[in-house]
Amino acid sequence: MRTKLSLVVVLVGVLSGVWASAQPDPSRLSDYQPTEADLAYDTRFRRQVLDVYLPTSDARTTPDGVPLVFAIHGGGYVTGDKDIMAAIAEVLTADGYAVVSPNYRLGTFPDPIDDITCALAWALTEGAQAYAFDLSRVVITGESAGGNAAALLSAHDDLGRFLTDCPHALPDGFAFAAAVPYYLYGDMTTCTDNCRLLRQVTGVYLDTPIGTATADQLREAWGEASPLVWIDGSEPPTLAIHGRIDDIVPYSETELYVQVLTEAGAPIEAYYLDDAPHGYIKHPDHPAAQESAAEVVRFLGALWEAQAEAEQP
């Protein structure tokens, strides 16, 4: 136990340092504040809290309510905080969306996914009642490990399996309207020597030593934790975003994800940025953050317009 804890501490320190070096310098972090901060969605663990950002525009409000973006921070499942999602929340709330961003337990699968799903269940029940969220327009997004979680939950056939100890339940028949994973990693079968650190961190998440594993061994180690395992063509419209100079998670990870979705017949768009490093999303002044945020707004706006046209007699 002490050995594993020590490894986590070392990896958190190294990973944080590498990610910091991958950020543009100088660049400010977002100071955008949530409407409600640190609301508890469960009471068993300290990190089971979330932030709610309410829209500053009524541009997307309908008689059915306000569209919701459920936003998951990254950090390799060993570090990170919901504040990472503040910059994209500022853009989305200005366009009329509510945003819910949870913290979650860091460590071994499925604990982080259990917490993320529990926070989602809170958002779709207590949160929806309190803030008039439109459950027909719920978008899931996330960056890095959060992108992995967003891709997993949007593809999974039975989210209830992650709610065993959660005090909330998902509404019957719930389905995501869209998914927007930022620089996700799926199962790293296309990611070898150029993501050694990421594989070490993921070894902690999967509780298995995969630092020198082959592609086949990686796929086996990921098991049901990989979003690729669950893709069957029933996924919601998806926009996958990745930077071509990402030196933590190579964009080949998103290419593989897009390939699997395409082969399954799921609606998927990919958006690659030439000058985007890993973790840029939390820097609102970075050109890549602004460009990708505009693309998210465009993608979702087009989706709602297409749905409205399809519903017309």
C-alpha positions as CSV (number, residue, x, y, z in Angstrom):
1,M,0.0,0.0,0.0
2,R,2.8,2.4,0.9
3,T,4.6,1.7,-2.4
4,K,1.4,2.4,-4.5
5,L,0.8,5.6,-2.5
6,S,4.4,6.8,-3.0
7,L,4.1,6.1,-6.7
8,V,0.9,8.1,-6.9
9,V,2.6,11.1,-5.1
10,V,5.6,10.9,-7.5
11,L,3.4,10.7,-10.6
12,V,1.2,13.6,-9.5
13,G,4.2,15.8,-9.0
14,V,5.8,14.8,-12.3
15,L,2.5,15.0,-14.2
16,S,1.7,18.4,-12.8
17,G,5.1,19.7,-13.7
18,V,4.9,18.4,-17.3
19,W,1.4,19.7,-17.8
20,A,2.5,23.1,-16.5
21,S,5.4,23.2,-18.9
22,A,3.0,22.3,-21.7
23,Q,0.9,25.4,-21.0
24,P,1.4,28.7,-22.8
25,D,3.5,31.2,-20.9
26,P,2.4,33.8,-20.0
27,S,-1.3,33.0,-19.8
28,R,-3.8,33.6,-17.1
29,L,-6.1,31.1,-15.6
30,S,-9.8,31.7,-15.6
31,D,-11.2,33.6,-12.6
32,Y,-14.8,32.9,-13.6
33,Q,-16.8,32.0,-10.5
34,P,-19.7,29.4,-10.2
35,T,-23.2,30.5,-9.3
36,E,-23.1,27.8,-6.6
37,A,-19.8,26.2,-5.4
38,D,-19.0,23.0,-3.6
39,L,-22.5,21.5,-3.5
40,A,-22.4,18.0,-2.1
41,Y,-23.8,15.3,-4.4
42,D,-22.8,12.6,-1.8
43,T,-21.5,12.7,1.7
44,R,-19.1,9.8,1.9
45,F,-16.0,11.4,0.6
46,R,-14.5,15.0,0.7
47,R,-14.2,15.3,-3.0
48,Q,-17.9,14.5,-3.7
49,V,-18.8,18.1,-4.4
50,L,-19.7,20.1,-7.6
51,D,-20.1,23.6,-9.0
52,V,-23.1,25.0,-10.8
53,Y,-22.8,27.8,-13.4
54,L,-26.1,29.2,-14.5
55,P,-26.5,30.9,-17.9
56,T,-25.9,34.7,-18.2
57,S,-28.0,34.7,-21.3
58,D,-31.5,33.3,-22.1
59,A,-30.5,32.6,-25.7
60,R,-30.9,28.8,-25.3
61,T,-33.8,28.8,-22.8
62,T,-37.1,27.2,-24.0
63,P,-40.3,26.2,-22.3
64,D,-38.6,22.9,-21.5
65,G,-35.8,24.6,-19.6
66,V,-32.1,25.4,-19.9
67,P,-29.6,23.1,-21.7
68,L,-27.0,21.6,-19.4
69,V,-23.3,20.9,-20.1
70,F,-21.8,18.4,-17.6
71,A,-18.1,19.2,-17.6
72,I,-15.5,16.8,-16.2
73,H,-11.9,17.9,-15.3
74,G,-8.8,15.9,-16.2
75,G,-5.6,15.1,-14.4
76,G,-5.0,11.4,-15.3
77,Y,-7.4,10.4,-12.5
78,V,-4.6,11.2,-10.0
79,T,-4.8,15.0,-9.8
80,G,-7.0,17.9,-11.0
81,D,-9.9,20.0,-9.9
82,K,-13.3,21.2,-11.2
83,D,-11.9,24.8,-11.5
84,I,-10.2,23.6,-14.7
85,M,-13.5,23.8,-16.4
86,A,-14.3,27.4,-15.4
87,A,-13.0,28.9,-18.7
88,I,-15.2,26.9,-20.9
89,A,-18.1,27.4,-18.5
90,E,-17.7,31.2,-19.0
91,V,-18.1,30.8,-22.7
92,L,-21.0,28.4,-22.5
93,T,-23.0,30.3,-19.9
94,A,-22.7,33.4,-22.1
95,D,-24.3,31.4,-24.9
96,G,-27.2,30.3,-22.6
97,Y,-26.1,27.0,-21.2
98,A,-25.9,25.9,-17.6
99,V,-22.8,24.0,-16.6
100,V,-22.2,21.5,-13.8
101,S,-18.7,20.5,-13.0
102,P,-17.9,17.9,-10.3
103,N,-14.9,16.9,-8.3
104,Y,-14.5,13.1,-7.8
105,R,-12.3,10.6,-6.0
106,L,-8.9,10.3,-7.6
107,G,-7.4,6.8,-7.9
108,T,-8.4,3.4,-9.2
109,F,-11.3,2.5,-11.6
110,P,-14.2,2.5,-11.0
111,D,-14.1,5.0,-8.1
112,P,-13.7,8.1,-10.2
113,I,-16.4,7.0,-12.7
114,D,-18.7,6.0,-9.9
115,D,-18.5,9.6,-8.5
116,I,-18.8,11.3,-11.9
117,T,-21.9,9.2,-12.6
118,C,-23.3,10.0,-9.1
119,A,-22.7,13.7,-9.7
120,L,-24.5,13.4,-13.1
121,A,-27.5,11.7,-11.4
122,W,-27.6,14.6,-8.9
123,A,-27.6,17.1,-11.8
124,L,-30.5,15.3,-13.6
125,T,-32.6,15.0,-10.5
126,E,-32.1,17.5,-7.7
127,G,-30.2,19.9,-9.9
128,A,-32.8,19.8,-12.7
129,Q,-35.6,20.5,-10.2
130,A,-33.7,23.4,-8.6
131,Y,-32.4,25.0,-11.8
132,A,-34.8,23.9,-14.6
133,F,-32.4,21.9,-16.6
134,D,-33.8,20.6,-19.9
135,L,-33.1,16.9,-19.7
136,S,-33.5,16.5,-23.5
137,R,-30.5,18.8,-24.0
138,V,-27.8,17.4,-21.8
139,V,-24.2,17.5,-23.2
140,I,-21.3,15.7,-21.6
141,T,-17.8,17.1,-22.0
142,G,-14.4,16.7,-20.4
143,E,-10.7,17.2,-20.9
144,S,-8.0,14.5,-20.9
145,A,-9.0,12.0,-18.2
146,G,-12.3,13.9,-18.1
147,G,-12.5,13.4,-21.9
148,N,-12.0,9.7,-21.3
149,A,-14.9,9.7,-18.8
150,A,-17.1,11.7,-21.1
151,A,-16.5,9.3,-23.9
152,L,-17.0,6.3,-21.6
153,L,-20.3,7.5,-20.2
154,S,-21.7,8.6,-23.6
155,A,-21.0,5.1,-25.0
156,H,-21.9,3.0,-22.0
157,D,-24.9,0.7,-22.1
158,D,-25.7,0.7,-18.4
159,L,-24.7,3.7,-16.3
160,G,-26.6,2.3,-13.4
161,R,-23.8,-0.1,-12.7
162,F,-21.8,2.9,-11.5
163,L,-24.5,4.1,-9.0
164,T,-24.4,1.2,-6.5
165,D,-23.7,3.4,-3.5
166,C,-25.0,6.7,-4.9
167,P,-28.0,8.4,-3.2
168,H,-29.4,9.5,-6.6
169,A,-30.7,7.6,-9.6
170,L,-30.7,8.5,-13.3
171,P,-34.1,9.4,-14.8
172,D,-35.7,6.5,-16.7
173,G,-34.8,6.6,-20.4
174,F,-32.2,9.3,-20.0
175,A,-29.8,9.8,-22.9
176,F,-27.1,12.4,-23.7
177,A,-27.9,14.8,-26.5
178,A,-24.2,15.2,-27.4
179,A,-20.7,14.5,-26.2
180,V,-17.6,16.7,-26.6
181,P,-14.4,15.1,-25.3
182,Y,-11.3,17.2,-25.3
183,Y,-7.9,15.5,-26.0
184,L,-9.1,12.2,-24.6
185,Y,-7.3,8.9,-24.3
186,G,-9.2,5.8,-25.1
187,D,-7.1,2.7,-24.5
188,M,-3.7,3.9,-25.7
189,T,-3.2,1.1,-28.2
190,T,-1.9,3.7,-30.7
191,C,0.2,5.5,-28.0
192,T,3.5,3.9,-27.2
193,D,6.9,5.5,-26.5
194,N,5.5,9.0,-26.8
195,C,3.2,8.7,-23.9
196,R,5.2,6.8,-21.3
197,L,4.2,9.0,-18.4
198,L,0.6,8.8,-19.3
199,R,0.8,5.0,-19.4
200,Q,2.4,5.0,-15.9
201,V,-0.4,7.2,-14.5
202,T,-3.0,5.0,-16.2
203,G,-1.3,1.9,-14.5
204,V,-2.3,3.5,-11.2
205,Y,-5.9,4.1,-12.5
206,L,-6.3,0.5,-13.7
207,D,-4.3,-1.0,-10.8
208,T,-2.1,-2.9,-13.1
209,P,1.5,-2.3,-14.3
210,I,1.1,-1.3,-18.0
211,G,4.2,1.0,-18.4
212,T,5.9,-1.4,-20.8
213,A,2.8,-3.3,-22.1
214,T,2.2,-4.1,-25.7
215,A,-0.9,-2.8,-27.6
216,D,-2.8,-6.1,-27.0
217,Q,-1.9,-6.0,-23.3
218,L,-3.0,-2.4,-23.0
219,R,-6.4,-3.2,-24.6
220,E,-6.8,-6.1,-22.2
221,A,-5.8,-4.0,-19.2
222,W,-8.3,-1.3,-20.1
223,G,-11.2,-3.8,-20.2
224,E,-14.5,-2.1,-19.6
225,A,-12.8,1.1,-18.5
226,S,-12.1,1.9,-22.2
227,P,-14.8,3.9,-24.1
228,L,-13.9,2.0,-27.2
229,V,-15.2,-1.2,-25.7
230,W,-18.7,0.2,-25.4
231,I,-19.1,1.9,-28.8
232,D,-21.9,0.3,-30.8
233,G,-23.2,3.1,-33.0
234,S,-25.9,4.3,-30.6
235,E,-23.7,7.1,-29.3
236,P,-25.0,10.7,-29.4
237,P,-23.6,13.2,-31.9
238,T,-20.0,13.8,-30.8
239,L,-17.4,16.5,-31.4
240,A,-13.9,15.2,-30.5
241,I,-11.2,18.0,-30.1
242,H,-7.4,17.5,-29.9
243,G,-4.3,19.5,-30.4
244,R,-1.7,18.3,-32.9
245,I,1.2,19.3,-30.6
246,D,-0.1,17.6,-27.5
247,D,2.9,16.0,-25.9
248,I,1.0,14.3,-23.1
249,V,-1.9,12.6,-25.0
250,P,-1.0,12.2,-28.8
251,Y,-3.8,13.1,-31.1
252,S,-3.6,9.5,-32.4
253,E,-5.8,8.7,-29.4
254,T,-8.6,10.9,-30.8
255,E,-8.0,9.6,-34.3
256,L,-8.6,6.0,-33.0
257,Y,-11.7,7.1,-31.1
258,V,-13.1,8.8,-34.2
259,Q,-12.3,5.7,-36.3
260,V,-14.1,3.4,-34.0
261,L,-17.2,5.7,-33.9
262,T,-17.2,6.1,-37.6
263,E,-17.0,2.3,-38.3
264,A,-19.9,1.8,-35.9
265,G,-22.0,4.4,-37.8
266,A,-22.2,6.9,-34.9
267,P,-22.4,10.7,-35.7
268,I,-18.9,12.1,-35.1
269,E,-17.0,15.2,-36.0
270,A,-13.3,15.7,-35.3
271,Y,-11.6,19.1,-34.8
272,Y,-7.8,19.2,-34.7
273,L,-5.9,22.3,-33.7
274,D,-2.3,22.8,-35.0
275,D,-1.0,24.9,-32.1
276,A,-2.8,23.4,-29.1
277,P,-0.8,21.9,-26.2
278,H,-2.2,19.6,-23.6
279,G,-4.4,21.3,-21.0
280,Y,-5.0,24.6,-22.9
281,I,-8.7,24.6,-22.0
282,K,-8.1,26.3,-18.6
283,H,-6.4,29.3,-20.2
284,P,-9.2,31.5,-21.6
285,D,-6.8,33.8,-23.5
286,H,-5.0,31.0,-25.3
287,P,-6.0,31.0,-29.0
288,A,-6.7,27.3,-29.0
289,A,-9.1,27.7,-26.0
290,Q,-11.0,30.4,-27.8
291,E,-11.0,28.6,-31.1
292,S,-12.2,25.3,-29.7
293,A,-14.8,27.0,-27.5
294,A,-16.2,28.7,-30.6
295,E,-16.3,25.3,-32.3
296,V,-18.2,23.8,-29.4
297,V,-20.8,26.6,-29.5
298,R,-21.1,26.2,-33.3
299,F,-21.5,22.4,-33.0
300,L,-24.2,22.5,-30.3
301,G,-26.1,25.4,-32.0
302,A,-26.2,23.4,-35.3
303,L,-27.3,20.3,-33.4
304,W,-30.3,22.1,-31.8
305,E,-31.2,23.7,-35.1
306,A,-31.2,20.4,-36.9
307,Q,-33.3,18.8,-34.1
308,A,-35.8,21.7,-34.3
309,E,-36.1,21.3,-38.1
310,A,-36.6,17.5,-37.7
311,E,-39.5,18.1,-35.3
312,Q,-41.4,20.5,-37.6
313,P,-44.4,18.9,-39.3
